[in-house]
Amino acid sequence: MPAEPIRQERGHPPPKLAIVLPCYNEEEVLPETSRRLLLLLDDLSESGLIEEGSLYFVDDGSEDGTWQFIQSLAASNERVHGIKLSRNYGHQRALLAGLLHAPGDVVISIDADLQDDLTATKSMLSGYASGAEIVYGVRRLRQMDTSVKRVTAEAYYSILRAIGVNLIFNHADYRLLSRPVIEALREYKETNIFLRGLIPQLGFQSALVYYDRQERFAGVSKYPFSKMLALAIEGITSFSDVPLKIITILGLVISLVSFAMATWALWIRIFNPSAVPGWASTVIPLYMLGGIQLLCMGVIGQYLAKIYSETKSRPRFIIEKLI
C-alpha cells in the first residue's frame, strides 16, 4: 500500500535534495538500492517535486566491498557521493555524519536495506512544499517484525513517552529535514547521540507520513539484539533522569519495608520466645537490599559513563575520505 500523501497547499519551492544512506557491510544490497534510488531521483525531478537530487552513501567502517562499490558508482555517476568514516562508529553517528555533510535544501535519511518504502519520499516532499520543516516517516504496521520484536518495540516507545521523552511512535530514522533544521542540529554537540529523541526537541513545523515497511532485499540485519538493547538504553538515559528519580523512590520504599521488618522481628522476639531468632530479619533484608543496591549502582553507572564520555569531548566521528 503506498504511503499516505500530504495535501500540498503552500510553503517551499522545489528543493535541491540529498538522500543520506548509512551503510555497514551492505555490499549485497547496494547495487539494487542505488538503482532504485537513481530512478527515484529521476521521477522526483520529472514530477517537479525537486530541482535536483543526489545520493550520499556513508560507509561506517564496512569490512566487505561496500566502499569499493561506492567508489565505482560515484566515478560513473555524478549524482552519487561517498563519505568514508575511519572506523565503525555506529549507525547514529554515521547518519549524523551524512546529515551534517550533505548539501541541499532538504535531506532525507533512509537505511540502505530497502525496507523503507521509497515512494514515501514523494509524500515527504509534498509535506515540505506545504510548509513542514521536518517530515517523519512512520510505520503503519510492523508486520515484518517477529511478535517478540513488535511487542518489545511498542513497549519501549510507550516507556519512553511515559518518562517524558518526546518521541514519534513507530518512527525510526526515515525522515526529511530542511536546511534550517540541519543547521540547528549542528549546534547540538553531545557525544551520546539518539537522533529519534533529538530531532523532535528541535521544534520546527512537522508532519507525518505513514508507510508500510517491507522485507530486507538482501543481506542480514546489522542490528542484533545487543545493539537494539544498547540503543534503547541510550534513548532512555540521554533524554530522561526519571531512572534516577525511581532509584530515590525505591530507596525510600525499601527503607520503609526494612523498618517494618525490623519492627516485626522485634515483636516476634518479645512476644514469641520460642521462634528461631534472626532468620527472617537477616536473610530477607540481606537479599532484598543486595539486589536493589546492585540495580541502583548499574543505573547510576550508566549516567556516570555518559558524563565521562561527554567531558572528554572526543570527535563523534572521523571522516577518512570524501568522494
Secondary structure, 3 states (H helix, E strand, C coil): CCCCCCCCCCCCCCCEEEEEEEECCCCCCHHHHHHHHHHHHHHHHHCCCCCEEEEEEEECCCCCCHHHHHHHHHHHCCCEEEEEECCCCCHHHHHHHHHHHCCCCEEEECCCCCCCCCCHHHHHHHHHHCCCCEEEEEECCCCCCCHHHHHHHHHHHHHHHHCCCCCCCCEEEEEEEEHHHHHHHCCCCCCCCCHHHHHHHCCCCEEEEEECCCCCCCCCCCCCHHHHHHHHHHHHHHHCCHHHHHHHHHHHHHHHHHHHHHHHHHHHHHHCCCCCCCHHHHHHHHHHHHHHHHHHHHHHHHHHHHHHHHHHCCCCCCEEEEC
